[in-house]
């Protein structure tokens, strides 16, 4: 059934046109969908727009969803698509395709002085501070496990370019989390 | 390999198998600094994968707004589409079954006809 707690029976009920079942699917998955959208677009208000668009796509796609693919994977793919489409529509696609290697990772000062190196909250905020071109790739690959090829297709670029961005993103996050004073601890 | 050759490969090694993996591994076995650096990358990636379960709290009314986005008329339309799609799917499957059956029957009849012909017509002697 997966972490989203959506059973095949619930999905079958959706496909039979049971509206209450669809609402139940939305209730069970909303926080996951919203979180994924937020991780990609980096803004709470925009994440809500992306989540709404994603559910419209789920709603339209349910008729074609046969359950051969895992629902969780299917849903994550829909959210990723909705988020990238949203950024394109908002004219932020440039940020997706331009790699700004030298931009400093600007995170609020209170985060910089946080004591714990690999704290998840700090990582979450460091992630939000990455340029979209790097953030989208590292979120899709390292958080949601999407294959390089699929990410490349989604962003309209090559697998090689995806790997380059991924390595840059990993390096910048690692450098942020492990400042020089932490280096002897690992 | 030297540290300056290995360092650029570590972000990849933390998640995948990089080019020249055997050489990189050999270097890591003898270089504590690069090995520690790889550990930092792996710790970062471990935290990243854990973010999947680290859910962000949406605004209070967001869920209700999402539910309200599918009005009743749209729901009825989709339900109808699902029923039509299902019927078309079964019709296509049935048609496929009928065609496959007809082809199989045709082949069997053809084989039987050949066998009958072979029995009726004796092989010509030299």
Interface residues (C-beta under 8 A of the other chain):
Chain A: X3 X15 X16 X17 X19 X22 X23 X26 X27 X30 X31 X32 X34 X35 X38 X39 X44 X47 X48 X51 X52 X55 X56 X59 X60 X62 X63 X64 X118 X120 X123 X124 X127 X138 X141 X142 X143 X144 X145 X163 X166 X167 X168 X170 X171 X173 X174 X177 X178 X183 X186
Chain B: X8 X11 X12 X14 X15 X36 X39 X40 X41 X43 X44 X45 X47 X48 X49 X50 X51 X52 X53 X54 X55 X56 X57 X58 X59 X62 X63 X65 X66 X67 X69 X70 X72 X74 X75 X78 X79 X80 X81 X82 X83 X85 X86
